[in-house]
Amino acid sequence: MMRSLILLVAGSCVILNLTVISSVCSEYVVSTCPAEAKFQQTKVLYGDKKLQTSFSESPLGVAFGFRYRGQIFMPYIKELGINLTKLYIYWQEVEPEKGKYEWRCIDNFLNQLDQDTEVLIALWSSSNWATKQKAFKGGSAPLNMNQYYRFVFEVVKHCQGKIRYWQNDCEPNSADFWKGSKEEFVTTLRAFYKAVKDADSKAQVIVGGHNGHFRAQTPGNQPFFDHVFKEAKDSFDVFDLRLYGDIYTVPDRVEWFRKRMRDFGFQKPIVCTEYGGPWPAICPDYPAWRRQFSKLQRKHGARTARRIIVNGMKKDREKLSPCLRMFLDDCSKKLDDRRHRIHSRDIVARTIMALSCGVNRLWYWNMTGWRGHIVFGKFPLMDERFDLRYPAFFAYQRMVEKLKGMKSVEQIKTRGENVYLFAIEKDSDKRLYVLWEKRDPYFGEDQAPTALELDMKAKKIIVEDVFGNQEVKNVIQDSLKIEITDTPLYFEAVE
């Protein structure tokens, strides 16, 4: 299917051909464990790395955050318009002593669920008595695999089928979150998979998850998940790839792992149980601070290193770029407002990009928590007490409403490398478009809009940006004139 897009810049007129990728060089159906039919209905078509993805239900979710203490938060998940969430639970908190279980937090959460809610619980093998690494808030190999099996089995059984997805630990390719070898992780994963399936045969196991960090187009600690794919491909149903970092590398990162699974002779659905932005890495002066952090981390550990770095940034704030200052928890209101706008744009662009390249489920990170962290501190959609909804909360909520009834997402290829256009097929044959221009995340909003002219058959189009600003535009002689920036726009025909 061909369309044309006319780009008007400084009085010149350049015609860009838009190609909807509907004919492809190859096709495959994402394989899945027979226990979960929902993934079997998701088809990914690809050619030249441009993808069309179809969905049988909404793939959107939001994770609670770290350190769940029994808070009531599901009403806010529902307020966003979604039914999918995620929790982290630590072994030590559920079984503080061998054979003695503390169910209060889990029960507080289970009591908030209704029949429409889908949940992922990630169980950290973190214990003061049962793991090799003591008092570590991350994963570590169990001292006794039978005890670990029993812990996982009892937790899954206790939830009585109310939890659809279970995950073991978190980003084990990183030494920050897994204190052990790749061989120990595989042994633990096998025990985890068996325990989950024995307790609830319909549940799905999501493997611990790659942190999504790439260097020179290669994932960090590649041998780790190569070993998992080789030795434990039958011990998980779904693969988790975190999608932080550069939005525009998302398709290549997803395709890398999809191809890697094929190299090992299998294919599993890919989900993303954590994603978000912006990161301080968008700032020119961040790499120098990051190098200091790495040196301090090796000497003092991540927590102490992070505190030293943040204190140093605050002390030298006048030397920081405005871009980096906006990530500090006590930055000026002007900078914080700017970051809120960047955050709202990022949520929509990152989500649409991931959906378009075949990611089956997306859990945004996060609903609340971790204020003060230089990277993650301003990701939450709400404050810790659930009193304040940040602008990104409403941007996410608006996106969910726009994508309601979504059946498929396809990227429309343009010859303008910075123009990103996606077509979203919805129920009743409705079509929604999402359009933006790639710009520098921090400085992009300071640039003048780019004028576009789109071929359109409808008489009127309603255009709405991620902040809720709406405009009805007339289509004259099948031509829609529109201005774009780095703020994603939704537009569809007015009935």
N, C-alpha and C positions, 0 to 999 in steps of 0.2 A: 504494500500500500504506500503510495507516494503522496506527500504534501509539500507545499513550498512555504518557506518563511522568508520574508523580506526584511533585511536588517538595514535600518537607516542610521548612518553614523556621519555626523559633520556634513550633511548635505549629500553624501554619496549613497548609492543604493546597491547593495549586494544581495543576490538571491541565494538563499541557502536551501538545499533540498532536504526535506525531512523524510526519513524512511522509518515506517513502523515495522519492527522486526516480526513479521508474521510467517515468513518462509525462512527455514533455517537449514543449516548443513547437517545437523544431527539432533537427536531427541532422546531423552530418557525419562523414565518415571522413577522418582525417588523411591528407593526400596525402604521397607519398614518391617518391623516385627509384626506379625499378624495380630498381635494383641491390640494394636492401635490403628483403626481404620482411617482416622482423620488424616494422618500423614500420607496414606496411600492415595488420597484424592488430590495431592499437591503435585503438579507437573511443572518441570522446569524445562524450558526450551532455550537453547543457546546456539549462537553462531557469532563469531567475531566478538565474543565476550559480551554481547548484548542479550539480555534475558527477558523472557516473559514468564511471569509466575502467576499461577492460579490458586485461589483459596476457597475452601469450603466453609470457612468461618473466620471470624476476626482473629488475627494473629497477635494482637497488641496486648501488652501487659506492663506492669510496673512492679519492681521489687521493693520490698519494705526498706531494706538497708541493713547494716550490721547491727548486731546485739539487740535482737528482739527480746523484750522484757514483759511481754504480755499485753502490750498496748492495744487499744481498740483503734484499728485503722481501716478496716474493710469498708466502712461507709464512705471514706474518701476515695478508695479504689472505685467503688460504684459511682461516685460522683463524677469521676473522670469518664464514665461511660464504658468501662471495661470489666471483665470478669476473671482476669488472669493476674496472678501475683506470685511472689517468691519470698521465701524466708531462709535465713541461715540459722542452723541449730548446732550447738556444740555438744559433743559427747559428754564433757565434764558437767554441763548444766543439766543434762537429762539423767545421767547416771553418775552422781558425784562419788559414790562408793560402789564397789562391785555388788550387783544384784539389787541395789536400792535406787528406785526410779522416782524422779520428780517430774510430774506431768503438768504442773500448774500452767506454765507458759504455753505449752502445746495445746492444752485444753482451752485456755483463753482464746487461742487462735481458732481452734476447731469450732468453738461455739459461735464464731462470727460468720461461718460459711453457710451458704445456701446451695441448693442443688445445681445452680448455674455456674458456680465458682470453680475455676480450675487453678490448681496450686502446684508449684514446684517447691520442694523442701530440699535444701542442700545440707547434708550432714557432714560436719567437720570431724575428722578423727583427731580430736584435740582433747587430751585428758591429763590430769595430774597423776593418775595411777595406772592407766591402761596402755599408754603409748610410749615409744622409745624417747621421744622428745617431750619433756614435762613442761607444763605451764606455758605452752606455746599456742598462741591463737591462730593456728593454721593446721595443716594436715601433717601427720606423722604416722609411721608404720606401727600397727598394734603390737604389743608384746605377745599377745596370744590371739591368734586368728579366730579361734572358736568364741572367745569373749566378744570380739568385734562383730562376728556374725550374729551372736545373740543380741547385742545392742541394736544393730540395724533391724533385725527381725522384730524385736519387741516394739520399736518405735513405729515401724510400718504397720504392724498388726494393731497397735493401739489406735491408729488413725482410721481403721475400719473402712478402708477403700475411699476415703474422702480426698486423698492426695493422689493426683494423676501422675506426677513426675517426681522422681527422686534423683539426686545428684550426689556424688561422692567428692567431698573436698572442693578445692577452688584453685584454678590456674596452677596445676602441679608442675608445669614446665618452668615455673619461677621458684627459686629458692626462698623467696619471701613467703611463700604459702605452702610449700611442701618440703619438709625436712626429711629427706630420704632419697633412695635411688629410684630409677625408673622401674627396676625389677620389683622393688617393694610396692610401688604403686600398682603395678599389674596384679600382683598377688592380692592386694587389698581390694582392687576393683572386682576381681573374680568373686571374692567372698561377699562383697557388697551386692553384686548382681544376684547371686544365689539367694541371699537373705531377703532381698526385696521381692523377688519372684515367688519364693516360698511363702511369704506372708501375704502377697497380693499379686496374683498372676496377671492381672490386667494393668498393673502399673508399668510405667516406662522408666528406664534408666538412662539418664543423660550423663555422659562421661565428663569428668571434672572440669574440662574447658581450657582451651588455649587462651592466653591473655591477649592475643591479637597483635603483639608487637612484632614487627618485621624489620629486618635490616638487609639492605641490598636485595630486596624482593624475596627474602628467605625468612621464615618464621624463627623467632627466638627459640633456642634450644631444640632445633629440629629433631635430633636423635631421640628425644624423649617421646614424642608422639609417634614417631616412626616405630618405636618399640611397642607402644600401646596398640597401634594399628596391626602390627605383625603378630603379636602374642595374645591380644585380648579383643579382637574384633567381634567375637561372639559374646562378649560380656558387657555390651551396652547397646542401646537401641537408637540413640540419638547423639550427635556430636555437637558440642557447644564451642562456638568461636566468639570471643568478646570483640566488640567493634568500637573501641575508643580510637583516638588518633585521627588521622586525616580522613575526612569523609570520602574523598575522591579516590582513595585506594581500597575502599570496601569491596568493590566487585573483584579486584585482583586477589585480595586476601581470601575471599570466599571461594573463588575458583581454584586457588592454590590447594586448599584442603580438599575440595571436591575431587580434584585430579589426583591428589595424593592417596585418597581412599581407593580410587580406581586402580592406581599403581599397585596397591596391596590386594586387589581382587575383590573389593566389596564397595558398597555404596550405602550410606546411612543419611537420613535427613540432617540438615544443619540448622541449628537454632542459635540464638544469641541471648544469653541470660543476663548479660550486662552490656550496656552501651550508653554513651553520652558524650557531651562536649559543651563548651570548648575547653581545651587544655591549655595550660601555660606554655606549652611547646609552640603555640602560634606566635609567641613573643620573641623578638630578636635577642634579648638578653637572658632568656631562660637557660640555654645550653650551658652557660658558664656556671650558673647556680646548680644545675643538674650534675655537673662534674664534681662540684664540691660535695653535693649530697652523696654521690657514689663513694667518695673517699671516706666521708664520715660514717656512712653506713657500714663499711667494712670494719671500721674500728669500734663503733658504738652500737650498731644495730639501727634498724629503720626508724623506730619511734624516736629515739634520742636525736638521730641525724635530722629528722624532719623538724623537730622542735628548734634545733640550732639554726637550721636554714631559714625557717619562718621568722625567728627572732632577728636574724641578720638582715633579712629583707625589710622588716619593719624599721630597724635601726637606720638602714641606708635607703629608705623609701624614696628620698628625693633624687637618688641616683638611678632608680628603676625607671624603665619606660612606663608610660601610662598604661600600656597593654598589660604589663606584669603587675602593676599596682592594683589593677581592678580585681585580681584574684585574692588579695588580702582581705581578711574578714572585717577590717576597719577602714576600708578605702572610702573615698568621698562618695556622696550620693550621686554625683554626676557620672563618675566612673562605674558605680554599681548599676545605675540605670542603663548605661551602655552595655555592660555585660549581660544584663537581663534580656536586652534586645538580641544580642548575639546568641544567647542561650536558646531563646525561642525559635530563632531561625534554624539553629543547629538541630534541634529536636526533629523538626519537620523534614529538613533535607536529609539527615542521617537515616531517619526511619524509612522514607520513600526509597532512598538508594538501596538500603538493605533488603526491603521487600522486593524490589525489582530484580535482584540477582539471586533469588531463590532461598532466602532465609525464611524458614517455616514459622517460627515463633520469635517474638522480640520482647524481652523484659527490659524496660528502661531502668537505669540506675540513677537515682533511687527516689523513694517517696520522702524520706526524712533521715536526718542524722549526719554525723561526721563534720560538723561545722569547724572551721579553723584549718582543715587539711588544705594544703596549697593546691592540690590537684582536684580532689573530690569534694572539697568543703562547700562549693556552691552548686553542686549538681542537684540537690534535693528540690522537689516540687513544693514542699511545705516545710515549716519550721519544726523543731523537735516536739513542741507541745500541740501541734496541729491547730494552732491559732491563726496562722498566716499562710495564705496561698500566694506563692510567688507568681510573677507573670508567666513563667514557663508552665505552671499548672494549667492556666487557661489556654495557652497555646497547644498543649497536649490534648486537653479536653476538646478544643475546637477541631483539631486534627482527627480525633476519634469520630466526632460527629460527621465530618466531611467524608471519612472513609467508610462509614456505615453502609453495609450491603456490598462491600467490595468483593468482586469475584476474581479480578486479575489486575496485574500491574505490568505495564510494559514501558520500557524507555524508548522514546522516539529519537532516533539518531539525527544529529544535525552536523553540518560542516563547520558550524561555529563552535569551537571546542569549549567555550565557556558558557554556552547556552544549554541548560538542562531542562528537558521537557519530558513529562511522563503522562501516559494515558491510563486511567483507572476505569475499568469496566465495572459497573454496579448492577444491582438487581434491576429488573424491568428495562434492561438494555440502555440504562443511563450511562453517560460517560463524563467523568471528571478529569480535568487536566491540572497538573501541578507544574509550575514553571518558575525558574529562577536563573540568575546569572552567577557564575562562580567568580568570587572576588576575594581579596584579602579579608580574613575573618574580622580583623579589628578595624581596618581603614575603609573597608568596602562601603559602609553606609555613608561615607563622606563624598563618594563619587556621584556624579550626575546620573540620572536614569538613562537607560538605553532604550531607544524607540524601536518597537517591532511592529510588523504588520503580518497578521496571520490569515490564511485562507480559512473561512468559516461559512457554513451553510445556515446556521441559525440566525434569527432576526435580532435577538438580544442575548447578551451574555452577562451573567453576574460574576463579578470579580471580587474576591475577598483575600486579604493577606493574612499572615499568621497571627496578627494582632487584632483581627476582627474588623478592620476597616473595609467597608463594602462600597461597590460602585456598580451600577448597571450601565453597560455600554452598548451602543447600537452597532450592529454589523451592517455596513454599507457596501452594497454590491459584492457580497460574499467576502468582505475584508474587515478584519478587526484590528484596529490600531491600539496598541497597548505599550506601556512603559514598564520595563523590568529593572530590578536591582538584585541585590543578594537576598532580599526578603522573598521567600517563596510565596507564590500566588496560587490560589485555587480559582479555577473558572469553569463554568458549565453553562449550558443553554438555559434560558428562562422559559418555562413552559407557558 
